[in-house]
Amino acid sequence: MRARTRKRGWGILLAVVIVLGAGAVVLLSGLLDPHYETSDVDGPEGNDAQLLARGKYLAQAGDCMACHTAKDGPLYAGGVPIETPFGTIYGTNITPDKQHGIGEWTSADFYRALHDGLAPEHPLYPAMPYTTYRGIPREDSDALYAYLRTVPPIAVPDKPTEVPFPFNMRFLMRGWNLLFLKDELPDVSQGESQQWLRGRYLTNSLGHCTECHTPRGAFGQLKLGSTFEGGALGALNSPDITPEGLAHRGWTPEHLQRFLALGLSPLGSAYGDMYEAFHFSTRHLSQEDNQAMVAYLTGDQPQPPQALPEPPQEQDEAQAGLTTGRSVYLAVCAGCHAVNGEGKPGATVALKGNSTVRNADAHNLVHVILHGLEARSFPEGDRQSMPGFADELTDEQIARLANHLRTRWGGQKGDVQPGDVGALR
């Protein structure tokens, strides 16, 4: 009797395994992929000037150029390297070239790529932010598609991805989507106004801010329980942009509006990947959409900015071992940023109250001191750049300099260690 029961148990287990295996094969084969109908924009009669202008604006608001236009390369012809923990993925050619671009795609193909991460040839990697573009409605997808069909076709082949086995098996992305692709993203703030709702769409979906400003798990999935609490995708960390995080570093709605429109604010300038987002995207937003995005980031009832604590007295600095940091600052930084950290208009940002200096995470501050910032231009004529000091200062000196800045003008602990600096060289 026991042997018969045991045999029956093994039979049931085998049947379950076979059913699950068959289901996995069907899922990964693409037989269950969604299908959509084409729309009026597939024909030339549907592409009027108003639709194309809206599509261009959506492409700017969606920051398509940053990933699909290589430096000094043709518009939307791809080639931008995107570094991930799983290898390097290159932005693809999305011009209407029929061989190398999306010239053979239909509006339904384009919508499925945005909504489901599925191109006609194969599943996409989530380096293409379909995990947030999923919130783009079909009418906006169609406008984007119509606009991209009007850009010059460029016969540039896509660069092959540099992703090792087993991650190079793209069909596995269908399983990834089943586990991690969500219809909606959690809200980072509270609001009910029409402005807040518009901002939610611009921020969560079209602007895909979640992709950089949210930490990721071991499989590259967004940790949506920590939305906007900061991420680490490249050399620089994306800061916390929750309402609490922004207020803690002194941001006001007015500062944020100026930052998105001009790339500069009293709290610092856009640099790294954020400069690309500003340059290609947020500076093109209408005033209404600029304000809507900020309304979503701060909520209908913005939190008051946290006041900067009083800097330590000189005797306290000496007792805490921070005087060496001040000496380093006066020797290599004060000439550009001024003795009291107020910066120089049109040339250098203020360090007193600077958002990077006020960040609890010292990663970006140390990285910038080590490696500097390349020259960047801003709409009001400012041109910001900074040399790196990796060859001039020791790990000990940079740690002491960073601690001086953090404690004197950032209200943070002076807890940067030489080993932290060495890790970022």
N, C-alpha and C positions, 0 to 999 in steps of 0.2 A: 504493500500500500504506500509506504514512504517513498519507495523508488518511483512508483507511478506519479505521486504528487510532485516529486522533484523533477521528473521528466516533463510534466505538464508545465511547471514553473519555468524551466529552461525554454520550453516551446513558446510560452508567452513572451519571455524576454527577447527571444530571437525575432518574433513577429514585430515587436515594438521597434527593435533595431532596424529591421528591414523597412518598416513604414517611415521611420525617421530618416533613414538613408535615402529612400526614394523621394521624400519631401525635400531633403537638402539638394539632391540632384536637380529636381524640378526648379527649385528656387534659384540655384546658382547658374542654371542653364539660361535663365532669362525668360522662360516660358510665362512667368507671372509678372513680367515687367508691365507697367501701365502703358496705355496707348491713348493718344489724344487726337482730336480732329484738327485739321488745318483751319485757318481763318481767312478773312478778307485780305489781310496784309500779304498773303502769298502772291496775290496778283497786283500789278502796278496801279490798278484803279483805286486800291485801298490806301495808297501811300501819299496822302496830301501833305502840304507844307506844315500844317499844324501838328500832324502826327509825327512827322520827322523831327520837328523842333522839340517835341516832348520826349521823343526817343533819345535825342542827343543830351537833353538835360538829365534824363534818367541814367544814361551811361556815365555822366559826370558825377551825379549823386551816388551812383553805385561803385565809383572808383574802378571802373573796368580797365582804364589805361595803365594803372600802376602795375598790374600783373601781366597785361597783354601787349605792352609796348616796351621793348628793350631800350636801354639808354642809347640815344642817337640812332635808334632803329625806326623803321617805317611804322606808321600808326596802326596799332592793333595787329601787328604781324607776329607777335609772340616773342619768345626767347628769354623772358625774364626768369632767372633762377630763383626757386623758392626752396629754401633749406628746411628740411623736416627731420625729426629723429629717425625716419625710416629711409632717408636718402633725398636726393635733389630732384625736384619736379619742376618742369619749365612751363611757363605760361604759353598757351597755344595760340596759333594763328586764327583769329576770328574775323578776318576780312572775308569778303565774298568770293575769294579765289576758289574755283571749283575743285582744284586738285589738292591744295594744301590748306585751305581755309574752310569756311562753312557755307560755301556757295551752293552746295547740293542739299543743305539742310532745309527743312520746312519750318514753318512757325511752330508746328507741333513738336518737331525734334528739339527746337531751341527751348521751348517751355519745359520739355521733359528733362533737359540738361540742367536748367535752373531749379526745377522743382524736385527732381528725383536723383540728380547726379548721374544720369544715364545719357551718354552720347550715342549716336547711331552705331558707332563702331564698337564701343566698349563702355563699361562703367568708368566714371571719373573718380579721381582721388579727392578727398575733402579739402585738399589745398585749394581747389576751386570751391568757394564757400556756399555750396548749395545747401548746406545745413542751415544757413540763415536766409539765403535767397529763396528758400522754399516758401517764404511768406510773401513773395512778389506775386500779385494777381496776374491772371492771363492777359488782361488789357495792357498792363505795363510791360509784360514780357513781349507782347506783339509789337508795341511801340519801339522797344529796344531792338528787336529783330529787324523791323523796317528800317530803322536808322543805320544799323550795321550793314545792311545791304547797299547803302549809298556811299560807304567809305571806299577808297580805291582798293581794288583787289591786288594783293601782293603774293607773288609766287614764292613764298619762303616756307620750306618744310619745317614741321615741328621738330624741336630737339627731343631725342629720346630721353625718357626718364632714367635716372640713375638710382634705381631702387632694387635692392638685392632680393633674392629668393628668401622666403616665399611671398614677400609683399608685392612682388612684380606680377603675381597672378591676379589680374584685375577682377576676375569673376568673383573673387572672395569679397569684393566690396559690396556685393548684394547682401551677403550675410551681415557685413558691418552696418549697412543701412537698416536692416531689419532690427538690429540691436540698438542703434544710436540715433537714427534719423527721426526727429520729432516734428509734429505739425506746428507746434507753437513753442516759443521760448518764454521763460519766466520774465516777469516784469522786474526791472531794477528799482523803480520808484512808484509812487502812488499818484494817481491822477484820474480825472474823468473828463476834462475839458477836451474840446475838439483839437486844440493846439497840442495837448499832451498825446492824443491818439495819433495825430499826424507825426509827431516826433517819435512815437514808438515804432511806426512803420519805417521812418527814415533811419533810425538808429539800429533797430533789431533786424530788419530785413534788408532794405536797399543798401544802407551804409555798412552793413555787416560788422559793426563794431565789436560784437561778441567774439568774433574769430581771433582777434589779437588780445583783447582785454579780459579773457576768461581762461583760467588754467585748464590743462588737458590731462586726461588719464593715460594709462599705459598703452592703450590702443589708439591714441590720437583723438579720442572723443572729447567733446566739450564737457567740463564738469559744471553742469548747469545749476547745481546747488551753490556754486560760488560765482555766479554770473557777474562779470565786470569787476571782479576783485583783483584783477591783474593777471597777466600771462607772460610766458617766456618762450617766444618762437625763434628769436634771432639773437644777435649779440647783445641787444638792449632789451630790457624787460618793459613790457607795457604796464603802466601804473593802474592802480585801483581807481576806477571812475564811477563807483557807486556814489549816491548822494552823500553818504557819510565820508567816504574817502576823499571826495572833492572838497567838502567843507573842512575837513581836517587839514588839508594843505592850503586853505585860504581862498579857494575859488568861489567867485560869485557868478550869478548868471551873466552879468555884464562882462566879466573877464572871459568867460567861456565863449560868449558871442564874438568878442573881438578876436579871440584865439582861433576860432574856426574860420572867421572871415579873413583875417590878416596874418595868421601864423605867429603873431606876437601878442603878448599881454604883459601887464606888470609882473606877472608870475613866471615869465620866461618865454622862450621861443619853441616852435615846433622843430624837432630834429629826428634823425633816424627815419624809421618807417612812417612816423607820424608826419614828417615833412612831406613825404610822398602823398599821404592821404590828404593833407591840407592843399598841396600844390595841384593835384589832379582832381580833387573832389570838393572838399568842404568850402573852399573859397568861391566856388561857382554856385553855391546854394543861394536861393532867393532870400531876402531878409526874413520873409515869413517862415521859410523852412529852417533857416538858421535859428530863429527864435524857438521854433517847434522842437528841434533837436535838443536844444538846451533845456527846454521845459520838461522834456522826458528825462534827461539825465539828472535833473535836480528835483523833479516832481512839481506838482501844482503848488505846493507849499515849500519852497526851498529852505534848506537849513541855513542858518547864519554861518558865515565863515568863521573858523576858529582863529582867535587872535594869536599873533606870534608872541611867544613868551619873551620876557626881558632877557637879553644876553647875559651871560655870567660876568661878574666883575673880574678885573685883572688878577686879583689875589686868588679868586676861585679858579681861574684858568691855570694859574701857576700850580695850585694845589692839585688840580686834575691832570697836570702834565700836558696842557694844551698850548703852552707858549711857543713850543717848537713849531707847531702848526701855524701859528700866527706869523712867525718869522719866515716860514716858507711862503706863506701867502703874500707877505709884503715884498718878498724877493722876486716871485715869478708871476703873481696874479694881479697885484694892485695896479700895475701900470695900465691894464686894460679895464679891470672891473672896479677900480677906484679903491682908496684906502678903506672906506666905510662900506664897500660892497654895493654901492648904488648904481654901478655900471655907467655906460656912456651912451646916450641916445644916438641911434643910428649906427652904432658900432658893436656894443656889447650889452648883454642883458644884465640886470641887477642880480646879485647873488643873495642879497638880503631879502628874505621871504620867497626866494625862488622855489617853485614847486618841486623841482628835482632835489634841491637841498633839504626841503621839508619832508621828503618821502622817507618813511620808516625803513624802506629797503634802500640801502646805499649802493646797490649794484650799478645803476646808471651813472651816478655821480663819480664813482671810482673809474668806471670804464671811460667816461669822457675826459677825466684828468689824464688817464693813461694814453688814450688814443686820439683825443681831440675830436673836432667836428669839421667836416668839409664845408667850404664856403657855400652859403645858401642865400638866395635873393628873396626879398619880401615885397609885397605890393607898394608899401609906402617909401620904398627906396633904401630900406635897411639892407645891409649885407652882413650876415653873421658868420663867423668862422672862429675856430679855436685850434691852436697847435696842441699836440699831445706831448706829455712830459715823461713818457716811458724811458727815454734814453738819458734824461737829465736828473730824474729823482729816483731815489731808492724806494723799495716797498715801504720801509719805515717812514720815510718823509711823506709819501703820498697818503699813508694811513693817518698820520698826524695832521696833514692838511685837510683831509676829508673830515676828520673829527672836529677840527677848528670850525669849518664851515657849518657842519651840522649842529654843533652846540651853540655857536654864536648867532647864526642867521637862519637856522632851521628848526630850532626847538626840539632837536632830536638828541639821542644819546651819542656820546663819543665812543662807539664800540667797534669801529672798524679796525681790524687787525692786519698786520703786514701779510699774513697768509692769505687774507681775503684779496689783497691787492695782487699778490703773486699768482693767484688762481685766474686772474683776468688779464694777465700779460699776454 
